[in-house]
Amino acid sequence: MNRNKVLDLGGLDNLYAIGGNNTYNAVLKVGQPLGEFAGYQFLGTWKSGEATQAALYGNKPGDAKYLDVNGDHAFTAADYRAARKCDAEVHLWVYQ
């Protein structure tokens, strides 16, 4: 198994990589391994009884509900969490 760790990012604590659709999808964090994916933590969908709370986020019942880590009623990079690590094994098959 390949083990690695980010030691320094030039004074930054973390660095997000921008992927398709101008969304962040990977994160480099000091002390963590390379290859972590980042995203919002999905909590389910807003329920009918949560309509008032959903509206604070510009949502309505039935919309996706995510964890608002810092409680500012906006989903930004500050709410991203490491989703999983990518330590893919590489296999090579040669067909003749």
N, C-alpha and C positions, 0 to 999 in steps of 0.2 A: 504494500500500500504506500502511495506517495503521501508524505507528510510535509507541510510547508506552513510558514507563518509570515505575515506582513510585519516587518520590524520597524519601518519608518516611512512616513508619507510627507516628509519635509515640513513637519510642524502641524499637519492636519491630523485630526482624529480618524476621519473617514473620507472616502472619495466614492461618489456614485458614478457609474458608467451609464451613458444614455444609449438606449437601444431604439428599436423601431417605434414609430409614432411619437418620438420625443419623450418617451417615458424612461424612467430609471429602472433598470432590471438587474443590475449587479452592483455589489458594494465591495470596496476594499476597506478593511478596518484594521488598525494597528492591533496586533496580538491575535488576529483571526487568520484562518487559512485563506488562500486565494480560491476563487471559484464559488463564492457565495452569491446566491441570487437574493434579490431584495424585492419586497412588495408589501402591500397592505395585508393585515391579518383579517381574513374573511370571517365574519361572525354569523353569517346567515342572511336572512332578509328581514326588512322592517315589517313588523306585524301591525295589524289594524289598531291595536291599543297603543302603539308607539308613534302615531301620526304626528303629534306635536313635536316630539323629539326628532323625528326624521326630517321635519320641515326646517329645523335648525341647520341641517346639512344640505338643504336644497333637495331633499329626497321625499319620497312618499311610500306608504306601505307597498311591499312587493319589490322595492328596489334593494340592491345589494347593501349590506350593512358591514362596515369595517371598523376596526378598533381605532379610536381617536386617542393616540398615545398621550399627546400633550393637552388635550381637552380644549382646543381652540375652535372647535366646530368647523374645521377645514382640513382636508386631506392633502398633506404636503409631504415632501421628503422627510420631514421630522417624524412622520408617523410610520415610515418604512421599518420593516423588521427583516432580518435574515430569514429567508424562507427555507432554504436547504443548501447543503454543500454539494458541489459537483466534483466528485472524484471518480470520473468515469474510467472504467477499464477499457483499454484499446485492444481489440482483436482484429487480426488480419487473416482473411481467408483468400486463398489463391485457387481459382477454378481454372482447369485446363480443358 
